[in-house]
Amino acid sequence: MKRCIVSIAFRQPYVGYQTYFMKSYEAAGNDIPVVSWTDEYPPGSPSHQKVNYAFKWFAIQECIKRGYTSILWLDCACYFRGRVEPLFDMIERDGHHLIPDENALGKWISDKGLDYFKMTRDEAMTLKLLCGTCYGFDTTNAKTQAFLKAWGESYEAGFWGAFYGGSYRDGASLASMLSKDPRCQGHRSDEAAASVIAHRLGMATTSIGYSPFGGGMCYQPHVLINSGYDMAVRLPI
C-alpha cells in the first residue's frame, strides 16, 4: 500500500492551522507523505464558492492519480499527537475510516439532495451525518471504489452545489431556501452525500470513543490526532 495524507488551506486563519498541522505532524515523528495545497486548488477543482467543498474530491482524485492507494483526508484544523500508522492500518483492514457526527443527516440535507438520492427526510432523520474532518480510503477495496464512484457522481450531478448551508452557525439562515420542512437547518454538501452513500453500501463507521485505540479521531488514551480551531489549547511547537 502507498500511503498519504491530504489537506488544503485557504487564507487566514486556516493557513495558520495548516502550518501547525505540519509542525505537529513532524514533531510526532510522522513521515508518511503529505499532499497539500495552500491558497490554491487541486487540478480541475472549481472554487469553493462555486461548488462547496469540491476541492476535497479533486484533492483525493489527485492523490489517486499520483499512485496513492491508502488516502487519509484531514481538515487543516487537525493536529497530531502521535504516529498515524495505526490509523492507516485500520483503513487498510476495513477498507475505509468514516466518523459519524452527532447531528442527524435529516437536519443537514436539502430537498434537492433528498430528491437526488430518492430518500425521505423522515428516513434521513434516522441516520447520522458523517464528519467531513476525516475521510480514510483504501482505494483497492471494492466497496470503497463503489463509494468514491457514487460520491463523484453526486458532485457531477450538482448535489454539492452552491446551495450549501454555510456553517452550523449560519446554515439555519438559508434553511427556508433549501426546504419547507422546519427540520432542515442547511445542507452539508460532501458530508451529506457521503452519509447516504456509506449507509447504502453498509460501510461501518467508527464513533469517537470506540476503536481499538479507544476513540475515533482522538484515540484516547493513545491520542494520535486532535481537531479544533482554538489555538490557545495547543502546545507550542
Stockholm file with secondary structure:
# STOCKHOLM 1.0

chainA/1-237         MKRCIVSIAFRQPYVGYQTYFMKSYEAAGNDIPVVSWTDEYPPGSPSHQKVNYAFKWFAIQECIKRGYTSILWLDCACYFRGRVEPLFDMIERDGHHLIPDENALGKWISDKGLDYFKMTRDEAMTLKLLCGTCYGFDTTNAKTQAFLKAWGESYEAGFWGAFYGGSYRDGASLASMLSKDPRCQGHRSDEAAASVIAHRLGMATTSIGYSPFGGGMCYQPHVLINSGYDMAVRLPI
#=GR chainA/1-237 SS CCEEEEEEECSTTHHHHHHHHHHHHHHTTCCSCEEEEESSCCTTCCCTTTSTTHHHHHHHHHHHHTTCSEEEEECTTEEESSCCHHHHHHHHHHSEEEEEEEEEGGGSCCHHHHHHHTCCHHHHTTSEEEEEEEEEEETTSHHHHHHHHHHHHHHHTTSSSSCCCCSTTTGGGGHHHHCSSTTCCCCCHHHHHHHHHHHHHTCCCCCTTCSTTSCSSSCTTSCCEEECSCGGGSCCC
#=GC SS_cons         CCEEEEEEECSTTHHHHHHHHHHHHHHTTCCSCEEEEESSCCTTCCCTTTSTTHHHHHHHHHHHHTTCSEEEEECTTEEESSCCHHHHHHHHHHSEEEEEEEEEGGGSCCHHHHHHHTCCHHHHTTSEEEEEEEEEEETTSHHHHHHHHHHHHHHHTTSSSSCCCCSTTTGGGGHHHHCSSTTCCCCCHHHHHHHHHHHHHTCCCCCTTCSTTSCSSSCTTSCCEEECSCGGGSCCC
//
